[in-house]
Amino acid sequence: MSLGALTALVIVETIVLALLAVVVVSLLRSHAELLRRVPAPDDEQEHHAHGAAVPIERAPTLSSTLPAPTRRITEAHDVAGTTLGGDQVVVSAASGSDTLFAFLSTGCLTCQTFWDGLQPAVRQPMPGGARVIVVVKDPAVESPSKLAKLAPPDVPVLQSSQAWEDFGVQMSPYFCFVDGQAGTVRSEGAAMTWEQVSSLLSDALLDEAAARAKGSG
């Protein structure tokens, strides 16, 4: 091959390489632009499994704040159950005394705080002087040995799964404040501490006092 032909070949190869470099740079810029426009993934995006979109579910978070007291007034139910000693008793909703029904369980970790708080040495009186009655489920559901250790000596503990159904309780700990004069549920809700329960009762009592003042006015 002559020197002139070799020189021409080198020039052609150089031009081809330069054109390829321009094409590669252009492709890289286009790819970078596409990546920049793609939104960053977050928890609300969907995963795809087997061709179907599957939304990501957030793990539930536990709230330590007490729900607002209910504004509806519903008729309370009498609670019929068995004491830890095996006696059959009935607690009337319209007994004349305001009652806080505490729905607790022997298998609930959060309930431990409330069992401990019911012991005579540390128990605080409820607002308005409401009496406390603990309601657990039937003996077939609860642990008798653990219940014997947790139950306070001077607070009634009734075993009644029917009461849970009557009051529509689906979780524990849960509390229903019953007006003993009217036999109605004045307030109800879940709580994490006895302080929150006291707040629940205080709000209910203040609301009722305000309603009476408004009516008399």
Rosetta constraint file for C-alpha pairs under 8 A:
AtomPair CA 1 CA 5 HARMONIC 6.41 0.50
AtomPair CA 1 CA 6 HARMONIC 6.59 0.50
AtomPair CA 2 CA 6 HARMONIC 6.30 0.50
AtomPair CA 3 CA 7 HARMONIC 6.14 0.50
AtomPair CA 4 CA 8 HARMONIC 6.28 0.50
AtomPair CA 5 CA 9 HARMONIC 6.21 0.50
AtomPair CA 6 CA 10 HARMONIC 6.29 0.50
AtomPair CA 7 CA 11 HARMONIC 6.29 0.50
AtomPair CA 8 CA 12 HARMONIC 6.25 0.50
AtomPair CA 9 CA 13 HARMONIC 6.21 0.50
AtomPair CA 10 CA 14 HARMONIC 6.12 0.50
AtomPair CA 11 CA 15 HARMONIC 6.27 0.50
AtomPair CA 12 CA 16 HARMONIC 6.25 0.50
AtomPair CA 13 CA 17 HARMONIC 6.13 0.50
AtomPair CA 14 CA 18 HARMONIC 6.15 0.50
AtomPair CA 15 CA 19 HARMONIC 6.25 0.50
AtomPair CA 16 CA 20 HARMONIC 6.20 0.50
AtomPair CA 17 CA 21 HARMONIC 6.14 0.50
AtomPair CA 18 CA 22 HARMONIC 6.34 0.50
AtomPair CA 19 CA 23 HARMONIC 6.33 0.50
AtomPair CA 20 CA 24 HARMONIC 6.18 0.50
AtomPair CA 21 CA 25 HARMONIC 6.16 0.50
AtomPair CA 22 CA 26 HARMONIC 6.14 0.50
AtomPair CA 23 CA 27 HARMONIC 6.23 0.50
AtomPair CA 24 CA 28 HARMONIC 6.20 0.50
AtomPair CA 25 CA 29 HARMONIC 6.23 0.50
AtomPair CA 26 CA 30 HARMONIC 6.29 0.50
AtomPair CA 27 CA 31 HARMONIC 6.19 0.50
AtomPair CA 28 CA 32 HARMONIC 6.14 0.50
AtomPair CA 29 CA 33 HARMONIC 6.19 0.50
AtomPair CA 30 CA 34 HARMONIC 6.32 0.50
AtomPair CA 31 CA 35 HARMONIC 6.27 0.50
AtomPair CA 32 CA 36 HARMONIC 6.19 0.50
AtomPair CA 33 CA 37 HARMONIC 6.39 0.50
AtomPair CA 34 CA 38 HARMONIC 6.40 0.50
AtomPair CA 41 CA 45 HARMONIC 6.38 0.50
AtomPair CA 43 CA 56 HARMONIC 6.57 0.50
AtomPair CA 43 CA 58 HARMONIC 7.73 0.50
AtomPair CA 44 CA 55 HARMONIC 7.22 0.50
AtomPair CA 44 CA 56 HARMONIC 6.40 0.50
AtomPair CA 45 CA 55 HARMONIC 6.73 0.50
AtomPair CA 45 CA 56 HARMONIC 6.86 0.50
AtomPair CA 46 CA 53 HARMONIC 6.08 0.50
AtomPair CA 46 CA 54 HARMONIC 5.62 0.50
AtomPair CA 46 CA 55 HARMONIC 4.47 0.50
AtomPair CA 46 CA 56 HARMONIC 5.97 0.50
AtomPair CA 47 CA 53 HARMONIC 5.88 0.50
AtomPair CA 47 CA 54 HARMONIC 5.23 0.50
AtomPair CA 47 CA 55 HARMONIC 6.17 0.50
AtomPair CA 47 CA 56 HARMONIC 6.95 0.50
AtomPair CA 48 CA 52 HARMONIC 5.44 0.50
AtomPair CA 48 CA 53 HARMONIC 4.56 0.50
AtomPair CA 48 CA 54 HARMONIC 5.73 0.50
AtomPair CA 49 CA 53 HARMONIC 6.47 0.50
AtomPair CA 49 CA 54 HARMONIC 6.73 0.50
AtomPair CA 64 CA 191 HARMONIC 7.11 0.50
AtomPair CA 64 CA 192 HARMONIC 5.87 0.50
AtomPair CA 65 CA 191 HARMONIC 6.98 0.50
AtomPair CA 65 CA 192 HARMONIC 7.49 0.50
AtomPair CA 65 CA 196 HARMONIC 7.56 0.50
AtomPair CA 66 CA 189 HARMONIC 6.95 0.50
AtomPair CA 66 CA 190 HARMONIC 6.19 0.50
AtomPair CA 66 CA 191 HARMONIC 5.21 0.50
AtomPair CA 66 CA 192 HARMONIC 7.55 0.50
AtomPair CA 66 CA 196 HARMONIC 6.15 0.50
AtomPair CA 66 CA 197 HARMONIC 7.85 0.50
AtomPair CA 66 CA 200 HARMONIC 7.57 0.50
AtomPair CA 67 CA 189 HARMONIC 6.04 0.50
AtomPair CA 67 CA 190 HARMONIC 6.85 0.50
AtomPair CA 67 CA 191 HARMONIC 7.86 0.50
AtomPair CA 68 CA 189 HARMONIC 7.65 0.50
AtomPair CA 68 CA 200 HARMONIC 7.62 0.50
AtomPair CA 69 CA 187 HARMONIC 5.18 0.50
AtomPair CA 69 CA 188 HARMONIC 6.03 0.50
AtomPair CA 69 CA 189 HARMONIC 6.77 0.50
AtomPair CA 69 CA 200 HARMONIC 6.21 0.50
AtomPair CA 69 CA 203 HARMONIC 7.21 0.50
AtomPair CA 69 CA 204 HARMONIC 6.82 0.50
AtomPair CA 70 CA 186 HARMONIC 7.32 0.50
AtomPair CA 70 CA 187 HARMONIC 5.25 0.50
AtomPair CA 70 CA 188 HARMONIC 6.26 0.50
AtomPair CA 70 CA 189 HARMONIC 7.85 0.50
AtomPair CA 71 CA 186 HARMONIC 7.84 0.50
AtomPair CA 71 CA 187 HARMONIC 7.47 0.50
AtomPair CA 72 CA 186 HARMONIC 7.61 0.50
AtomPair CA 73 CA 184 HARMONIC 6.38 0.50
AtomPair CA 73 CA 185 HARMONIC 5.84 0.50
AtomPair CA 73 CA 186 HARMONIC 5.69 0.50
AtomPair CA 73 CA 187 HARMONIC 7.85 0.50
AtomPair CA 74 CA 184 HARMONIC 5.48 0.50
AtomPair CA 74 CA 185 HARMONIC 5.37 0.50
AtomPair CA 74 CA 186 HARMONIC 7.46 0.50
AtomPair CA 75 CA 183 HARMONIC 6.26 0.50
AtomPair CA 75 CA 184 HARMONIC 4.32 0.50
AtomPair CA 75 CA 185 HARMONIC 6.04 0.50
AtomPair CA 76 CA 93 HARMONIC 5.89 0.50
AtomPair CA 76 CA 167 HARMONIC 7.45 0.50
AtomPair CA 76 CA 178 HARMONIC 6.76 0.50
AtomPair CA 76 CA 183 HARMONIC 5.63 0.50
AtomPair CA 76 CA 184 HARMONIC 4.65 0.50
AtomPair CA 76 CA 185 HARMONIC 5.32 0.50
AtomPair CA 77 CA 92 HARMONIC 7.55 0.50
AtomPair CA 77 CA 93 HARMONIC 5.82 0.50
AtomPair CA 77 CA 163 HARMONIC 7.74 0.50
AtomPair CA 77 CA 166 HARMONIC 6.63 0.50
AtomPair CA 77 CA 167 HARMONIC 7.15 0.50
AtomPair CA 77 CA 183 HARMONIC 7.89 0.50
AtomPair CA 78 CA 90 HARMONIC 6.73 0.50
AtomPair CA 78 CA 91 HARMONIC 5.63 0.50
AtomPair CA 78 CA 92 HARMONIC 4.62 0.50
AtomPair CA 78 CA 93 HARMONIC 4.95 0.50
AtomPair CA 79 CA 90 HARMONIC 5.52 0.50
AtomPair CA 79 CA 91 HARMONIC 5.03 0.50
AtomPair CA 79 CA 92 HARMONIC 6.58 0.50
AtomPair CA 79 CA 93 HARMONIC 7.46 0.50
AtomPair CA 79 CA 160 HARMONIC 7.60 0.50
AtomPair CA 79 CA 163 HARMONIC 5.73 0.50
AtomPair CA 80 CA 88 HARMONIC 7.38 0.50
AtomPair CA 80 CA 89 HARMONIC 5.78 0.50
AtomPair CA 80 CA 90 HARMONIC 4.21 0.50
AtomPair CA 80 CA 91 HARMONIC 6.33 0.50
AtomPair CA 80 CA 158 HARMONIC 7.97 0.50
AtomPair CA 80 CA 160 HARMONIC 6.70 0.50
AtomPair CA 80 CA 162 HARMONIC 7.94 0.50
AtomPair CA 80 CA 163 HARMONIC 7.23 0.50
AtomPair CA 81 CA 88 HARMONIC 5.83 0.50
AtomPair CA 81 CA 89 HARMONIC 5.68 0.50
AtomPair CA 81 CA 90 HARMONIC 6.44 0.50
AtomPair CA 81 CA 158 HARMONIC 5.45 0.50
AtomPair CA 81 CA 159 HARMONIC 5.21 0.50
AtomPair CA 81 CA 160 HARMONIC 4.72 0.50
AtomPair CA 82 CA 86 HARMONIC 5.60 0.50
AtomPair CA 82 CA 87 HARMONIC 5.41 0.50
AtomPair CA 82 CA 88 HARMONIC 4.67 0.50
AtomPair CA 82 CA 89 HARMONIC 6.16 0.50
AtomPair CA 82 CA 158 HARMONIC 5.42 0.50
AtomPair CA 82 CA 159 HARMONIC 5.07 0.50
AtomPair CA 82 CA 160 HARMONIC 6.81 0.50
AtomPair CA 83 CA 87 HARMONIC 5.26 0.50
AtomPair CA 83 CA 88 HARMONIC 6.55 0.50
AtomPair CA 83 CA 89 HARMONIC 7.18 0.50
AtomPair CA 83 CA 156 HARMONIC 7.62 0.50
AtomPair CA 83 CA 157 HARMONIC 6.13 0.50
AtomPair CA 83 CA 158 HARMONIC 4.98 0.50
AtomPair CA 83 CA 159 HARMONIC 6.32 0.50
AtomPair CA 84 CA 148 HARMONIC 7.67 0.50
AtomPair CA 84 CA 157 HARMONIC 6.91 0.50
AtomPair CA 84 CA 158 HARMONIC 7.13 0.50
AtomPair CA 84 CA 159 HARMONIC 7.56 0.50
AtomPair CA 91 CA 95 HARMONIC 7.63 0.50
AtomPair CA 93 CA 99 HARMONIC 7.88 0.50
AtomPair CA 93 CA 178 HARMONIC 6.83 0.50
AtomPair CA 93 CA 179 HARMONIC 7.67 0.50
AtomPair CA 93 CA 180 HARMONIC 6.04 0.50
AtomPair CA 93 CA 183 HARMONIC 4.89 0.50
AtomPair CA 93 CA 184 HARMONIC 7.32 0.50
AtomPair CA 94 CA 179 HARMONIC 7.31 0.50
AtomPair CA 94 CA 180 HARMONIC 4.60 0.50
AtomPair CA 94 CA 181 HARMONIC 5.58 0.50
AtomPair CA 94 CA 182 HARMONIC 6.08 0.50
AtomPair CA 94 CA 183 HARMONIC 4.10 0.50
AtomPair CA 94 CA 184 HARMONIC 7.78 0.50
AtomPair CA 95 CA 180 HARMONIC 5.27 0.50
AtomPair CA 95 CA 181 HARMONIC 6.92 0.50
AtomPair CA 95 CA 183 HARMONIC 7.58 0.50
AtomPair CA 96 CA 179 HARMONIC 7.91 0.50
AtomPair CA 96 CA 180 HARMONIC 4.31 0.50
AtomPair CA 96 CA 181 HARMONIC 4.71 0.50
AtomPair CA 97 CA 130 HARMONIC 6.96 0.50
AtomPair CA 97 CA 131 HARMONIC 7.39 0.50
AtomPair CA 97 CA 179 HARMONIC 7.20 0.50
AtomPair CA 97 CA 180 HARMONIC 4.41 0.50
AtomPair CA 97 CA 181 HARMONIC 6.78 0.50
AtomPair CA 98 CA 128 HARMONIC 7.99 0.50
AtomPair CA 98 CA 129 HARMONIC 7.59 0.50
AtomPair CA 98 CA 130 HARMONIC 4.86 0.50
AtomPair CA 98 CA 131 HARMONIC 6.48 0.50
AtomPair CA 98 CA 177 HARMONIC 7.39 0.50
AtomPair CA 98 CA 178 HARMONIC 5.74 0.50
AtomPair CA 98 CA 179 HARMONIC 4.85 0.50
AtomPair CA 98 CA 180 HARMONIC 4.33 0.50
AtomPair CA 98 CA 181 HARMONIC 7.38 0.50
AtomPair CA 99 CA 130 HARMONIC 5.16 0.50
AtomPair CA 99 CA 131 HARMONIC 4.94 0.50
AtomPair CA 99 CA 132 HARMONIC 5.95 0.50
AtomPair CA 99 CA 133 HARMONIC 7.15 0.50
AtomPair CA 99 CA 177 HARMONIC 5.92 0.50
AtomPair CA 99 CA 178 HARMONIC 5.19 0.50
AtomPair CA 99 CA 179 HARMONIC 6.77 0.50
AtomPair CA 99 CA 180 HARMONIC 6.55 0.50
AtomPair CA 100 CA 130 HARMONIC 6.29 0.50
AtomPair CA 100 CA 131 HARMONIC 6.02 0.50
AtomPair CA 100 CA 132 HARMONIC 4.84 0.50
AtomPair CA 100 CA 133 HARMONIC 6.25 0.50
AtomPair CA 100 CA 175 HARMONIC 6.72 0.50
AtomPair CA 100 CA 176 HARMONIC 5.76 0.50
AtomPair CA 100 CA 177 HARMONIC 4.56 0.50
AtomPair CA 100 CA 178 HARMONIC 6.25 0.50
AtomPair CA 101 CA 132 HARMONIC 6.07 0.50
AtomPair CA 101 CA 133 HARMONIC 5.06 0.50
AtomPair CA 101 CA 134 HARMONIC 5.84 0.50
AtomPair CA 101 CA 135 HARMONIC 6.63 0.50
AtomPair CA 101 CA 175 HARMONIC 5.68 0.50
AtomPair CA 101 CA 176 HARMONIC 5.20 0.50
AtomPair CA 101 CA 177 HARMONIC 6.41 0.50
AtomPair CA 101 CA 178 HARMONIC 7.67 0.50
AtomPair CA 102 CA 132 HARMONIC 6.95 0.50
AtomPair CA 102 CA 133 HARMONIC 6.10 0.50
AtomPair CA 102 CA 134 HARMONIC 4.68 0.50
AtomPair CA 102 CA 135 HARMONIC 5.93 0.50
AtomPair CA 102 CA 173 HARMONIC 7.15 0.50
AtomPair CA 102 CA 174 HARMONIC 6.10 0.50
AtomPair CA 102 CA 175 HARMONIC 4.76 0.50
AtomPair CA 102 CA 176 HARMONIC 6.78 0.50
AtomPair CA 103 CA 134 HARMONIC 5.94 0.50
AtomPair CA 103 CA 135 HARMONIC 4.82 0.50
AtomPair CA 103 CA 136 HARMONIC 5.96 0.50
AtomPair CA 103 CA 164 HARMONIC 7.59 0.50
AtomPair CA 103 CA 169 HARMONIC 7.84 0.50
AtomPair CA 103 CA 172 HARMONIC 6.11 0.50
AtomPair CA 103 CA 173 HARMONIC 5.66 0.50
AtomPair CA 103 CA 174 HARMONIC 5.12 0.50
AtomPair CA 103 CA 175 HARMONIC 6.03 0.50
AtomPair CA 104 CA 108 HARMONIC 7.62 0.50
AtomPair CA 104 CA 111 HARMONIC 5.96 0.50
AtomPair CA 104 CA 134 HARMONIC 6.71 0.50
AtomPair CA 104 CA 135 HARMONIC 6.28 0.50
AtomPair CA 104 CA 136 HARMONIC 5.55 0.50
AtomPair CA 104 CA 172 HARMONIC 5.51 0.50
AtomPair CA 104 CA 173 HARMONIC 5.03 0.50
AtomPair CA 104 CA 174 HARMONIC 6.96 0.50
AtomPair CA 105 CA 111 HARMONIC 6.47 0.50
AtomPair CA 105 CA 136 HARMONIC 5.68 0.50
AtomPair CA 105 CA 137 HARMONIC 7.35 0.50
AtomPair CA 105 CA 142 HARMONIC 7.07 0.50
AtomPair CA 105 CA 172 HARMONIC 6.69 0.50
AtomPair CA 105 CA 173 HARMONIC 7.38 0.50
AtomPair CA 106 CA 111 HARMONIC 7.48 0.50
AtomPair CA 106 CA 142 HARMONIC 6.11 0.50
AtomPair CA 106 CA 143 HARMONIC 6.40 0.50
AtomPair CA 106 CA 146 HARMONIC 6.51 0.50
AtomPair CA 106 CA 147 HARMONIC 6.12 0.50
AtomPair CA 106 CA 150 HARMONIC 7.83 0.50
AtomPair CA 107 CA 142 HARMONIC 7.52 0.50
AtomPair CA 107 CA 143 HARMONIC 7.94 0.50
AtomPair CA 108 CA 112 HARMONIC 7.02 0.50
AtomPair CA 108 CA 172 HARMONIC 7.07 0.50
AtomPair CA 108 CA 173 HARMONIC 7.81 0.50
AtomPair CA 110 CA 114 HARMONIC 7.65 0.50
AtomPair CA 110 CA 173 HARMONIC 7.06 0.50
AtomPair CA 110 CA 192 HARMONIC 6.83 0.50
AtomPair CA 111 CA 115 HARMONIC 6.30 0.50
AtomPair CA 111 CA 172 HARMONIC 7.09 0.50
AtomPair CA 111 CA 173 HARMONIC 5.71 0.50
AtomPair CA 112 CA 116 HARMONIC 6.10 0.50
AtomPair CA 113 CA 117 HARMONIC 6.12 0.50
AtomPair CA 113 CA 193 HARMONIC 6.91 0.50
AtomPair CA 114 CA 118 HARMONIC 6.27 0.50
AtomPair CA 114 CA 193 HARMONIC 6.96 0.50
AtomPair CA 114 CA 194 HARMONIC 6.68 0.50
AtomPair CA 115 CA 119 HARMONIC 7.13 0.50
AtomPair CA 115 CA 150 HARMONIC 5.95 0.50
AtomPair CA 115 CA 151 HARMONIC 6.81 0.50
AtomPair CA 115 CA 152 HARMONIC 7.45 0.50
AtomPair CA 116 CA 150 HARMONIC 7.51 0.50
AtomPair CA 117 CA 122 HARMONIC 5.99 0.50
AtomPair CA 117 CA 123 HARMONIC 5.39 0.50
AtomPair CA 117 CA 124 HARMONIC 7.92 0.50
AtomPair CA 117 CA 194 HARMONIC 7.26 0.50
AtomPair CA 118 CA 122 HARMONIC 7.02 0.50
AtomPair CA 118 CA 123 HARMONIC 5.03 0.50
AtomPair CA 118 CA 152 HARMONIC 6.13 0.50
AtomPair CA 118 CA 155 HARMONIC 7.64 0.50
AtomPair CA 119 CA 123 HARMONIC 5.67 0.50
AtomPair CA 119 CA 152 HARMONIC 5.30 0.50
AtomPair CA 119 CA 153 HARMONIC 7.69 0.50
AtomPair CA 120 CA 152 HARMONIC 7.30 0.50
AtomPair CA 120 CA 153 HARMONIC 8.00 0.50
AtomPair CA 120 CA 154 HARMONIC 7.60 0.50
AtomPair CA 125 CA 129 HARMONIC 6.51 0.50
AtomPair CA 125 CA 130 HARMONIC 7.86 0.50
AtomPair CA 126 CA 130 HARMONIC 5.53 0.50
AtomPair CA 126 CA 131 HARMONIC 7.25 0.50
AtomPair CA 126 CA 198 HARMONIC 6.27 0.50
AtomPair CA 126 CA 201 HARMONIC 7.78 0.50
AtomPair CA 127 CA 198 HARMONIC 6.32 0.50
AtomPair CA 127 CA 201 HARMONIC 6.29 0.50
AtomPair CA 127 CA 202 HARMONIC 6.02 0.50
AtomPair CA 128 CA 202 HARMONIC 7.92 0.50
AtomPair CA 128 CA 205 HARMONIC 7.52 0.50
AtomPair CA 132 CA 155 HARMONIC 6.85 0.50
AtomPair CA 132 CA 156 HARMONIC 7.58 0.50
AtomPair CA 133 CA 155 HARMONIC 6.44 0.50
AtomPair CA 133 CA 156 HARMONIC 5.26 0.50
AtomPair CA 133 CA 157 HARMONIC 6.13 0.50
AtomPair CA 133 CA 158 HARMONIC 7.55 0.50
AtomPair CA 134 CA 155 HARMONIC 7.41 0.50
AtomPair CA 134 CA 156 HARMONIC 6.22 0.50
AtomPair CA 134 CA 157 HARMONIC 4.68 0.50
AtomPair CA 134 CA 158 HARMONIC 6.21 0.50
AtomPair CA 135 CA 157 HARMONIC 5.85 0.50
AtomPair CA 135 CA 158 HARMONIC 4.93 0.50
AtomPair CA 135 CA 159 HARMONIC 5.92 0.50
AtomPair CA 135 CA 160 HARMONIC 6.57 0.50
AtomPair CA 135 CA 163 HARMONIC 7.66 0.50
AtomPair CA 136 CA 142 HARMONIC 7.51 0.50
AtomPair CA 136 CA 157 HARMONIC 7.27 0.50
AtomPair CA 136 CA 158 HARMONIC 6.17 0.50
AtomPair CA 136 CA 159 HARMONIC 4.87 0.50
AtomPair CA 136 CA 160 HARMONIC 6.07 0.50
AtomPair CA 136 CA 161 HARMONIC 7.01 0.50
AtomPair CA 137 CA 141 HARMONIC 6.13 0.50
AtomPair CA 137 CA 142 HARMONIC 6.33 0.50
AtomPair CA 137 CA 159 HARMONIC 5.06 0.50
AtomPair CA 137 CA 160 HARMONIC 4.86 0.50
AtomPair CA 137 CA 161 HARMONIC 4.28 0.50
AtomPair CA 137 CA 162 HARMONIC 7.93 0.50
AtomPair CA 137 CA 164 HARMONIC 7.45 0.50
AtomPair CA 138 CA 142 HARMONIC 6.53 0.50
AtomPair CA 138 CA 159 HARMONIC 4.92 0.50
AtomPair CA 138 CA 160 HARMONIC 5.10 0.50
AtomPair CA 138 CA 161 HARMONIC 5.28 0.50
AtomPair CA 139 CA 143 HARMONIC 7.08 0.50
AtomPair CA 139 CA 144 HARMONIC 6.67 0.50
AtomPair CA 139 CA 159 HARMONIC 6.67 0.50
AtomPair CA 142 CA 147 HARMONIC 7.40 0.50
AtomPair CA 143 CA 147 HARMONIC 5.96 0.50
AtomPair CA 144 CA 148 HARMONIC 6.15 0.50
AtomPair CA 145 CA 149 HARMONIC 6.68 0.50
AtomPair CA 146 CA 150 HARMONIC 6.24 0.50
AtomPair CA 147 CA 151 HARMONIC 5.83 0.50
AtomPair CA 151 CA 155 HARMONIC 7.68 0.50
AtomPair CA 151 CA 157 HARMONIC 7.01 0.50
AtomPair CA 160 CA 164 HARMONIC 7.11 0.50
AtomPair CA 161 CA 165 HARMONIC 6.68 0.50
AtomPair CA 162 CA 166 HARMONIC 6.11 0.50
AtomPair CA 163 CA 167 HARMONIC 6.13 0.50
AtomPair CA 164 CA 168 HARMONIC 5.94 0.50
AtomPair CA 164 CA 169 HARMONIC 5.02 0.50
AtomPair CA 164 CA 170 HARMONIC 7.41 0.50
AtomPair CA 165 CA 169 HARMONIC 6.28 0.50
AtomPair CA 169 CA 174 HARMONIC 7.06 0.50
AtomPair CA 172 CA 190 HARMONIC 7.36 0.50
AtomPair CA 173 CA 190 HARMONIC 6.10 0.50
AtomPair CA 173 CA 191 HARMONIC 6.73 0.50
AtomPair CA 173 CA 192 HARMONIC 7.74 0.50
AtomPair CA 174 CA 188 HARMONIC 7.56 0.50
AtomPair CA 174 CA 189 HARMONIC 5.83 0.50
AtomPair CA 174 CA 190 HARMONIC 4.52 0.50
AtomPair CA 174 CA 191 HARMONIC 6.76 0.50
AtomPair CA 175 CA 188 HARMONIC 5.45 0.50
AtomPair CA 175 CA 189 HARMONIC 5.57 0.50
AtomPair CA 175 CA 190 HARMONIC 6.22 0.50
AtomPair CA 175 CA 191 HARMONIC 7.84 0.50
AtomPair CA 175 CA 197 HARMONIC 7.62 0.50
AtomPair CA 176 CA 185 HARMONIC 6.58 0.50
AtomPair CA 176 CA 186 HARMONIC 7.78 0.50
AtomPair CA 176 CA 187 HARMONIC 6.06 0.50
AtomPair CA 176 CA 188 HARMONIC 4.35 0.50
AtomPair CA 176 CA 189 HARMONIC 6.84 0.50
AtomPair CA 177 CA 185 HARMONIC 5.76 0.50
AtomPair CA 177 CA 186 HARMONIC 5.73 0.50
AtomPair CA 177 CA 187 HARMONIC 5.22 0.50
AtomPair CA 177 CA 188 HARMONIC 5.99 0.50
AtomPair CA 177 CA 201 HARMONIC 6.95 0.50
AtomPair CA 178 CA 183 HARMONIC 6.41 0.50
AtomPair CA 178 CA 184 HARMONIC 5.49 0.50
AtomPair CA 178 CA 185 HARMONIC 4.44 0.50
AtomPair CA 178 CA 186 HARMONIC 5.70 0.50
AtomPair CA 178 CA 187 HARMONIC 7.35 0.50
AtomPair CA 179 CA 183 HARMONIC 5.38 0.50
AtomPair CA 179 CA 184 HARMONIC 5.38 0.50
AtomPair CA 179 CA 185 HARMONIC 6.30 0.50
AtomPair CA 179 CA 186 HARMONIC 6.26 0.50
AtomPair CA 180 CA 184 HARMONIC 7.40 0.50
AtomPair CA 186 CA 204 HARMONIC 6.45 0.50
AtomPair CA 187 CA 200 HARMONIC 7.16 0.50
AtomPair CA 187 CA 201 HARMONIC 7.19 0.50
AtomPair CA 187 CA 204 HARMONIC 6.08 0.50
AtomPair CA 188 CA 200 HARMONIC 7.59 0.50
AtomPair CA 189 CA 200 HARMONIC 7.83 0.50
AtomPair CA 191 CA 196 HARMONIC 5.92 0.50
AtomPair CA 191 CA 197 HARMONIC 6.26 0.50
AtomPair CA 192 CA 196 HARMONIC 6.86 0.50
AtomPair CA 193 CA 197 HARMONIC 6.69 0.50
AtomPair CA 194 CA 198 HARMONIC 6.20 0.50
AtomPair CA 195 CA 199 HARMONIC 6.31 0.50
AtomPair CA 196 CA 200 HARMONIC 6.26 0.50
AtomPair CA 197 CA 201 HARMONIC 6.38 0.50
AtomPair CA 198 CA 202 HARMONIC 6.02 0.50
AtomPair CA 199 CA 203 HARMONIC 6.10 0.50
AtomPair CA 200 CA 204 HARMONIC 6.39 0.50
AtomPair CA 201 CA 205 HARMONIC 6.17 0.50
AtomPair CA 202 CA 206 HARMONIC 6.08 0.50
AtomPair CA 203 CA 207 HARMONIC 6.03 0.50
AtomPair CA 204 CA 208 HARMONIC 6.20 0.50
AtomPair CA 205 CA 209 HARMONIC 6.12 0.50
AtomPair CA 206 CA 210 HARMONIC 6.09 0.50
AtomPair CA 207 CA 211 HARMONIC 6.15 0.50
AtomPair CA 208 CA 212 HARMONIC 6.22 0.50
AtomPair CA 209 CA 213 HARMONIC 6.19 0.50
AtomPair CA 210 CA 214 HARMONIC 6.10 0.50
AtomPair CA 211 CA 215 HARMONIC 6.15 0.50
AtomPair CA 212 CA 216 HARMONIC 6.13 0.50
AtomPair CA 213 CA 217 HARMONIC 6.01 0.50
